[in-house]
């Protein structure tokens, strides 16, 4: 790409490069890179597209383009990703927030009593997306975010510090540890987006997903390992009438609902995401 390349030429070349690399939506990714590095959205490209790009910006853009062509997640390149209108910091070592997860947050918010003084936990909290999204919809809920990974904890703490208006704290802990579970409770609400992909499936995932931390994806042989830990160690901590909500894989609704039923929960419901796929299960503890 010549030093005098215009913004439009850089966008078109980037789109073509990402398409050759097999990126799923090269046009959108190229546009987002332009917005990040040039502060030009699609309308801005239409107005300023024939202007020459400064050399320093061009070099940064081209470096990011090659990283994306190498299938580094776009979220990591940008360093930030929006979830339910909340910009969250992301990077290597933490799972990037997905739009699908909003289905979990909205399902829990719809069932949560509207009163102050509620206390809950977000297990396998990662960036804090679930807790922050829930607090944005349900003011007054106080949440402890439990996360094991040191790398993920860095981003979790950074994101919580960006939203001091929400009463959320980060705690390092292993949700599969009885000792860590004993330190928490009783709970009005429990939410989690745990690892739920079957171990054998991990090598078949998109290259971008395989660049994300496997400990945030690997749910064991049948993908249900963390749900069993939640059922055994954490559901007993729910107060009578307390609410639980978990994200699931699209084929796990019946199995997770069954675990909740065996744990004595009631009002079990499976919720769909915007694509119409099963994405969350909610239930309440018996009163």
C-alpha positions, -999 to +999 in steps of 0.1 A: +000+000+000+015+033-011+023+061+014-002+083-002-031+058+001-065+073+008-088+062+036-111+046+010-082+026-006-071+014+028-106+003+037-110-016+004-076-032+006-083-043+042-116-058+033-100-077+005-072-089+027-095-101+054-117-119+029-087-138+015-078-147+051-112-163+056-126-137+081-163-143+084-174-106+079-145-088+063-165-056+055-177-051+090-142-058+105-125-035+080-151-007+089-145-012+126-108-010+122-113+023+102-134+037+130-109+027+156-078+040+139-091+068+117-122+079+138-142+074+106-174+054+105-190+044+072-205+079+068-172+094+076-155+072+050-180+084+024-172+121+032-134+118+038-126+087+018-105+104-009-083+121+016-047+108+021-041+089+054-012+102+075+017+077+074+017+070+112-020+061+112-015+040+080+012+019+096-008+012+127-038+003+106-019-020+084-003-037+114-038-043+129-050-055+095-023-082+094-031-092+130-068-096+121-058-115+089-038-138+112-072-144+130-064-125+162-098-117+176-110-082+166-120-075+202-084-079+213-070-057+185-095-029+194-089-034+232-125-027+239-159-042+231-194-030+238-219-052+258-254-039+263-242-003+257-213-007+281-178-004+267-156-031+283-119-035+282-107-069+267-075-085+257-055-118+257-065-139+287-102-130+289-132-142+270-146-114+248-183-105+255-208-119+231-241-104+221-258-137+228-250-133+265-275-104+267-302-131+266-291-143+300-289-108+315-324-098+302-340-131+313-326-127+349-336-090+350-371-098+339-375-123+369-356-104+396-377-086+422-374-049+420-363-041+455-331-028+471-308-049+492-305-079+469-271-097+469-258-121+443-228-136+426-215-138+391-196-170+387-168-173+361-172-135+357-145-128+330-149-092+319-177-086+343-202-083+314-230-102+331-228-085+364-225-050+349-253-057+324-275-069+352-268-039+375-275-015+346-310-030+344-316-036+381-302-008+402-296-017+438-284-052+433-250-059+449-229-085+432-196-103+439-178-114+407-159-147+412-131-153+387-102-178+389-078-165+361-053-138+370-054-125+335-091-123+334-091-107+369-070-078+355-097-069+329-125-076+354-111-051+379-104-025+351-140-028+340-155-026+374-134+005+381-149+021+350-184+018+365-181+028+401-219+035+402-225-002+403-220-021+437-199-049+422-167-064+437-141-088+421-130-118+441-106-145+430-120-179+435-126-213+419-164-221+415-155-258+417-139-254+451-162-263+481-140-240+503-145-210+480-182-217+478-185-218+516-172-182+518-202-169+499-239-166+507-268-166+513-279-154+478-308-137+463-295-142+428-268-163+411-257-157+375-231-174+354-218-178+319-196-208+326-174-228+302-198-251+284-181-263+252-173-300+250-136-306+252-136-326+219-152-297+201-125-271+210-101-279+182-129-274+156-138-239+167-130-208+146-094-197+148-104-165+166-121-185+193-092-208+197-071-177+205-093-170+236-085-187+269-095-224+268-103-223+306-132-200+297-145-224+271-138-260+281-168-275+299-154-310+301-163-342+282-200-334+279-198-297+284-218-299+317-190-300+343-195-265+356-233-268+357-228-298+380-205-278+402-230-249+404-258-273+412-238-291+440-220-262+456-239-230+448-276-236+444-279-246+481-268-211+489-299-196+473-324-181+497-360-194+494-373-178+462-338-169+451-331-168+414-305-185+393-297-179+356-270-195+335-259-192+299-259-225+280-249-239+246-278-242+221-282-279+227-279-279+265-313-266+276-329-299+285-298-312+303-293-280+324-330-278+332-328-314+344-299-306+367-319-277+382-349-299+386-329-326+404-316-298+427-352-290+437-356-258+419-390-246+405-401-222+378-375-236+354-375-218+320-353-220+289-347-187+271-337-180+235-313-155+221-320-131+192-313-159+167-340-181+183-315-205+198-316-218+234-292-196+253-301-194+290-319-213+318-334-196+348-351-211+379-360-203+415-353-220+448-384-233+466-400-210+491 
